[in-house]
Amino acid sequence: MTLIGTIPRRCVNLPPGTFLTLLNCISKDVVREGPAVEEFQTSFAEWLGVPSVFGAFTGRSAFQLALEALDLEKGKEIIFPVFTFPVIPMVAKMLGYKPVFAEVDPETFNSGPEQIAAKINDRTGAVVATHLFGQPCPIREIVDLARKRKIRVLEDCAHACGVRVDGKQVGTFGDIGVFSFAEGKNMPCFGGGAIATADETIAGRARSVLSGAPIPEKNVILGKTFSIWAKWFLTRPSIFALTAYPVLRLKLLLGQPLMDSAVGDELLGEFSGSAPRVTRFTNLQAEIGLLQLGQIDDFNEGARRNARILTKGLEGLTDVRAPRSTTDDHIYVYYPLTIAPEKRDDLRRHLLRRGFDSKITDMSDCSALETFRESAGSRGEGRIPAEASILEICVYPVISERSIHRLAQAIREWAPVS
């Protein structure tokens, strides 16, 4: 069994000093509330280049805060890319809006102005411009289109914290930028999320919403914190090789599922019973966020470096397609390989036997989900959803360049040049 140079499907990025910061917050009893929240919001706003940032306890809560701060008329349509994390349009639906889905580019998985324009009508209230898999969408063109049609733009930057377009940060082009600090993102803060805006009216509404929003109880915060810290520990490549990897190999041998999380309709079924609400960012999350701001640009560059090595190593393959970048500032929060759907699981098993775990994407073709069938309309019987062809690889800088070279070779063994 391969134990040296293994790669987990996902690494949790916590900066140096995280554990000491956690202990300090506990000892001083500033886990829930404290001065770091305002300090982080100010520092994050300065880093982004906007006047106002507001934190929330989760990325989902941050998206709800964005919608409430926009104050759209209930019943308005909101345009999303059809390929996205389905909980986000579900939040909009639960708040009384109608999700409408625009097609995406089959190689970048982002929607552009042409796809979005086809869905705009007199009921459209907003467009969600998503920068999927760390690659910016054509945000300038989308904003220009929206301004002409007098509709709002929310930027979904959950995969793109730190991406710049012509030197300007994503999340600062539209009316509101929405960020996620969840454990699988590039800037986790023991969970959390934030919105950014240059519109003082929107900022005022956000302050009003947060003034009445609850802060999670200390035991809830710490329970989530220690769970994420444990995942950080277990996803260090050397620790993963001795713990989770042998379990995955055993499951593969026995033909059992490979510890995949709920996706698609199953995920929405779990979420639909909840009552979405805005909850406030905690002092502990803010303290970790301040640490993250000191290293996020270097972290992103490390992920780009590994991604470049992997992409070069896959040149010439026809059965496996590396992500196509439209910009040098693609940060590869996830590195999505595209394979024929009927071959995806075979490649996944092949890689796991050689020490490389991979992940089925959490993104969904929302037109294929029962929850959004009315919004999506008919798109043809037997159509294969986009997620069936995607396998996510982790290229975070904690993984050595040598391991990335070995990964590329393992993929080439499975998919030799035609």
N, C-alpha and C positions, 0 to 999 in steps of 0.2 A: 504493500500500500504506500502511495506517495505521501510523504509528510513534510519534506523540505520544499519550500517555495510555493506552498499552496496559496490560493487566492480565494477569499470569501466572496459571496455574492454582493455583499454590501459592507462597507466599513463606516463606523460612526466616527465623525471627526470632532473630537473634543480637544481643545488647546491645552498646552502645558499650564499647570496651575489650577486646573478645574477642580480636582479633589480637595485641595487646600481651601479654595474659595467656597466650596460646598460646606466643609467643616466650619469655616469662619462664619458663614451665614447662620448655621445651626447654633453655634455657640453664642452668637450675639442676638439670636432670635429675630433675624431680619430675613427670614425665608419668604414671607408673604409680602410685606411692605417695607420700604426703605428708600433712601435717596438715589440708589442706582438706577431706578426706573427712569427718572427724569434725565439723569446723566446719559444713559444709553440712548434714549430717544433723541436727545440733542446731538450726540456724537454720530449716531446713525444718519440723522438728517444731514449733518455736515458732510459726511462721507458720500452720501448720495447726491448732495447738491440741491436739496429742497428745504423749504422753510419748516415743514411740520412732519413729524413721524409719531405714530401712536401704536403701542404694543398691545398684543392680546395673548391669551394663554395658549392658544393653538392657531395653526394656520387657517383652519376652518372658521374659527371665531373671527380671525382677522378679515376673512372674505365677507362674513356677515356684517362686520363693522363697516366695511367699505360700502356695501349695499345700503345700509341704514344711513350712512353719511351722505350718500348720493341722493337719497330721498326721492327715488323714482316713483311715479304713480303706479299703484298696484295694478297688476294685469298687463303691464308693459312687457314687450318681448326683449329678451337679452340674447344676443348672438354669441355662441360659443363655438370653438372648433369642434368638429364631430369626434375627434380623437383627443381625449383629455381624461383627467382624473374625475370619475363620474360623480363623486361626492360634491364637487363644486357646483355644477348645474343643479344638483339635487337640493342644495341649500337655497339656491334662487327659487326653485319651484316651491319649496316649503315656505318661503317668505311671501309667496303670492305673485311671482313673476312667471313668465312662460319662456323656458329655454328653447332656443331655435339653433339648429346646428348647421354650420358652414363646412364645406368640404375642406380637406387639407392637402398640401403638396405630398405626394406619395414618398418622397425622399427625405424631406426635412420634417414632415409631420406637423408643420405650422400652417395656419390659414393666412392668406394674403388679401390685399384689397379686392382682387377679382372675385375670390370665393365669398368674401363678406358682402360685397355690393349686391350679389345675387339674392341675399336674404333680407336686405333692408326694405322696410315699408313704413307706412305712416304709424304703425303700432310699435316700431322699434324704439327702445329707450336707451339701450347701451350695447356696446360691443366689448367682449372680453378678449383681449389680444394676449395670447399665451405664447411664452417663449419656452417651447418644450425641449426637454432633454438638454438644457443649457445652451441652446442655440437661439439667438434673437430672431423673432419674426420680422417682416418688413414694417416696423413700427411707425416710421415717419409717414409712409404712404397710407397706413391704416388711420393714423390720426388726421391726416389731411382729408381723407374721405369722410371721416366722422364729423369733422368740423363743418364741412360743406353741407352735410345732411343734418346738422344740429343734434347730434346724438353723443352720448357720453362714452368715454373709453376707460375701461379698467385694464390694467396690465397684470397678468398673472405671472409673477416672477418666482414662483415656488422652486423652479429648477435653475434660476438664472441670477442669483444674488451675486453681484460683482461684474456682470457682463456689461460692456460698454459698446455703444454704437457711435462711431465718430467721436469718441472721447466722452460721450454723455452716458450716464448710467441708465440701464433699463429700469422701468418703474417711475421715471421722471418725465416721460413723454406725454402720457395720457392724463386724465383727471385724477386718477388714483393708481398707485402701484401697490400690489399685494405681495407680501413675502412670507415664506414659511421657514421656520427654524426647527422643523421636525427632525427626528433622529437620522433619517435617511438623506437629508439635504446636506449641502456643503457647509452650512453655518448653523448647526444645531445648538440650541440654548436650553437643553433639557425640555424640548418642545418649544412651542411659541410661534408667534407670527407678528407681522406688523403691516401697517399701511403707511404710505407716503403721499403727500399732496402739496401742491403749491397754491391751492385754492383755499382762501381763508374762510369762505362760507362752508365748504366741506369740512375744513378743520374744526370750525365751530360746532358743527353737528356731531363730529366724532367726539369732541370733548364732552358734549352733552350726553351722548350715549354712554360713554365710559364712566361718567360721574355717577350713574345709577347702576353700573354693572358690578356683579360680585367678584370677589377674589377667591379662588379655590382655597379650601382648608389646607392647613399645613400637612396633614397626613396624606392628602391626595397629591400634593406637590412632591413630597418626599418619596412617596411610592413610585410615582412616575420617574423621578430623578434617579433612584437607585436601579430601576429597571433599565433605563437608558445607559447608565454607567456600566452595568453588567454587560450590556450588548457591546459597548465600546471595548471592554476588556476581552470579550470572547471573539471580537472581530479583528484583533491584532493577528496578523498572519501566522505568527509562531504559536499563539494560543489556539487559534482556530484549527491548526493542524493537529493538535492533541486533544481537542474537545469535540466541536461540532462536526468537523470533517469525518472522523470515523463513524459517527452516527449516520451521517448522510450516505456514506459508502454502504453501511449495513442496510439502510432503507432501500438503497438502489439494488442491492443483492436480493432482498426479500420482495422486491417489486412494490414497495409501499410509496405513498406520496412523499415528496421531498421538502416537507415543512413549508409549504407555500401558504401565504396569507389569503384571506378571502378577497376576491376581485369581482368586478361586474355586478350582476344582479344579486349575487350572494352578499357582496359588500353593502349594496344599497338596502338589501333586506334587513341587515343588522342596524344600519343607520336610520332607517325610516321610522323606527319606534322612538327615536330620541327627540327631544325638544330643543331645536337649535337656539342658542343664546350667546350673547357676547360675554366673555369673561376676561378679566383684566390680566395683563402681564404682571409677573411677580418679580420681586426684588432679586431673588436667586437667578432667575432667567436673565435679568438685566446684567447682573454681575458677570455671568458667563458670556453674554453678548459683548460686553466691553473687552473681554479677553479675545473673543473671536475677531473683533475689528482690527486687532493688532497683527493678525496673521492670515486673514482671509485672502488677500491678494496673492501672497506667496503660495498658499494652499491651492488656489485656482490655477496658478501657473504650473504647479507640480502636476496637477491633473491633466492640464493641456500637454505637458511634456510626455507623460505616459501614453496619452491618447495618440499623439503623433507617432510614437514608436510602434504602437499597435496597428495604426492605420497603414503605416509604411510596410509593416510585416504582412499585411493582408493584400497587398497590391497584386493584381492579376487574377484573383479568385473570382469565380462566377457563381458558385453555389452559396457564398456568404458575402453580403454587402456591408462594408463599413459605413458609418454615418457620413453623409456628404455635408461638408461645412460651406456655408455661404459667407463666412467671415472668419478672420483670424482670432476673434474674441469669443469663440465657442468654448465653454468651460467644462463640458462633459461631466455634469453632475451624475449623469448616467451615460453609458456608452452602448447604444442600442445596435446590436447586430441584426440584420434582416436576412431571413432564411425562408425557403419555401415552407409553408405551414406543416406539411406532412413530414418534413425533415427536422423540424426544430427540436423535438424531444430527443431524437437520436443524437444530434450534436450535443445537447445538454448532457446526456449520459456519457458520451465520449469524453467530454471535457472533465466531468467529475471523476472519472476513472484516472485521469492524469493529474488530478490535484486542483482543478479549477472549478469552483462553484459558479453558478450563474443564476439569473433570476427571471422568472416570467414577469412581464411588466404589469404594473398596477393601472396603467392607462387602459381605457376601453373605447371601442367604437360605440358611441352612445346610441347610434341609430339601430344597433343590434340588441339593445337592452329593453326589456319589457317596460321599465319605468318611464322611458322616453319615447315609446312607440308612437304615441299621438303627435308629439312634437317633431319627430324625425320623419314621419311619413314612410312610404314604401320605397325601399331601395333595392328591391330584387330578391327573389327567393334564392337561397343557396349561396348568397354572397358571404365570403369568408371575412370575418372581422380583422382589422389591421393587427390587433394584438397577437393573433395566432402566429404571426410571422416574426415576432420580436423576441430576442433574448438579450437581457441586460447584463453587461459586464462591468465590474468595478475597476476603475483606473486611478483611484485616489493615490496620492503621493506616498502613503505609508507602504504601498506595494513597490518592491524594488524593480528597477529597470530590467534586471536579469529575469525576474519572474514574468514581466510583460513580454520579453523576447520568447521565453518558453511557451507562454500562452499562444502567441502568434504561430509558433511552430506546431503546436498541438492542433490548432484550427486548420492549418495547412495540411496536416496529416489526414484530417477528415475530408477536406475539400481541396484536393490538389488542383493545380492549374489545368484548365481544359486544353 
